[in-house]
Amino acid sequence: MTEKPSCDFPGCGEVGMIVSRLSPEGYLVATGKKAYSFREAYRRFHYCSGCHENLMNGVWSRVRKPDDKNDGHVAPTAI
């Protein structure tokens, strides 16, 4: 049996059952390699359900704010 990955959110020790393309800071992080699809272009992170829910809440609240569009990061809804 393979060991389950731990949650990538700093300070969390739970099992990371949810795979996401969002970093712990809530941004898409490029792999730095030439990629031909979304799946190849961005790193994968593992999160427990609680950390993933908190992360997604933060992303959606940031996307809704009109004054936070010039931070240089790709919005998760842009792809």
C-alpha positions in Angstrom: 0.0 0.0 0.0 1.3 3.5 -0.8 1.5 6.2 1.7 -1.0 9.1 1.3 0.6 12.5 0.7 0.3 15.0 3.5 -1.5 18.3 3.1 0.8 21.0 1.5 -0.7 23.8 3.5 2.0 25.0 6.0 1.5 23.8 9.5 -1.2 21.2 8.6 -0.4 17.5 9.2 -3.5 16.0 7.8 -3.7 13.6 4.8 -3.9 15.6 1.5 -6.7 13.9 -0.4 -7.6 16.8 -2.7 -5.3 17.5 -5.6 -5.2 21.1 -6.7 -3.3 23.4 -9.0 -3.5 26.2 -6.4 -0.4 26.9 -4.3 -0.8 27.4 -0.5 -0.9 31.2 -1.3 -3.9 30.7 -3.6 -2.1 31.2 -7.0 -1.3 29.0 -10.0 2.4 28.2 -10.0 4.0 27.3 -13.3 6.3 24.3 -13.5 8.8 26.2 -15.6 8.7 23.6 -18.4 7.3 23.9 -21.8 3.7 22.6 -21.6 1.0 22.0 -24.0 -1.9 21.8 -21.6 -3.1 23.1 -18.2 -2.4 19.7 -16.7 1.3 20.0 -17.6 1.7 23.7 -17.1 1.1 24.0 -13.3 2.4 22.3 -10.2 0.1 20.0 -8.2 -0.5 20.3 -4.5 -2.3 18.1 -2.0 -4.7 19.5 0.6 -7.0 18.1 3.3 -10.6 19.1 2.8 -10.5 21.9 5.5 -7.4 23.6 4.1 -8.8 23.3 0.5 -12.1 24.9 1.5 -10.3 27.8 3.2 -8.0 28.2 0.2 -10.9 28.3 -2.2 -12.8 30.8 0.0 -9.8 33.1 -0.1 -9.4 32.8 -3.9 -13.0 33.6 -4.6 -13.1 36.5 -2.3 -9.9 37.9 -4.0 -11.4 37.3 -7.5 -14.5 39.3 -6.6 -12.5 42.4 -5.4 -12.1 44.9 -8.2 -9.0 46.5 -6.6 -6.8 43.3 -6.6 -6.4 42.7 -10.3 -2.8 44.0 -10.8 -0.8 41.6 -8.7 0.8 39.7 -11.6 -0.8 36.4 -10.9 -3.1 34.4 -13.2 -6.5 34.1 -11.8 -7.7 30.5 -11.4 -10.7 31.4 -13.6 -8.5 32.7 -16.4 -7.6 29.2 -17.8 
